[in-house]
Amino acid sequence: MRYGATLGVDAISLEVREGELVTLIGANGAGKSTTLRAISGLEPLAGGRIEFDGSPVSGALPAVILERGIAHCPEGRRVFPQLTVRENLEMGAFRRVDRQRVREDMERMLERFPRLRERLKQAAGTLSGGEQQMLAVARALMSRPRLIMFDEPSLGLAPNFVEMIFDLILEIRREGTTVLMVEQNAYAALEMCDRAYLLENGRIVRQGTGQALLEDEAVRRAYLGG
């Protein structure tokens, strides 16, 4: 992927197997978020291909990729601030036609996130950072994804919300949804994941199980504080 003449991602090759939790770690600007944006169709490819379940999704519109089963929970939450909590959740299901099941999923989201039920008619922009992250996750789940991508889910959250969000991601994975995650807290991400990729300057320089990267001396020195 390129930004003008600048190469943002170069020769990345990775896979996420069904049922896994895979994480991308690396310094700011390494290409982690760019990779997620490419998968969800938000950024064009300069070369290469992306496949999902054996079929290409490269070049498809984001709405089509969402319909195929890939949901993106972006960095910074990106809720619709002027819309209510209910309207944000409805936007997560805007490509679905099974309206009865959408209503059932809405109720499940409100059972899972009682705070959102309490604020159902409130403008999303007035929620706290942690509540907005809950809403962003619930909105993504309203599409019934097979793969959900989280971009920096703990960024800017109070410690109690960070633990809650990480527990939620693990629960989503246990329920059968495949997860690809970019996370600034490399230690927590590696503890949670099945496998991990380390990106530097748009390239993958290390890969392996989360435990293997936790024990890698170079990774420990550079990203885990010793």
Summary of the structure (lengths in Angstrom):
residues: 226
radius of gyration: 17.4
end to end distance: 32.3
largest distance: 52.4
contacts: 696
relative contact order: 0.19
helix: 41%
strand: 19%
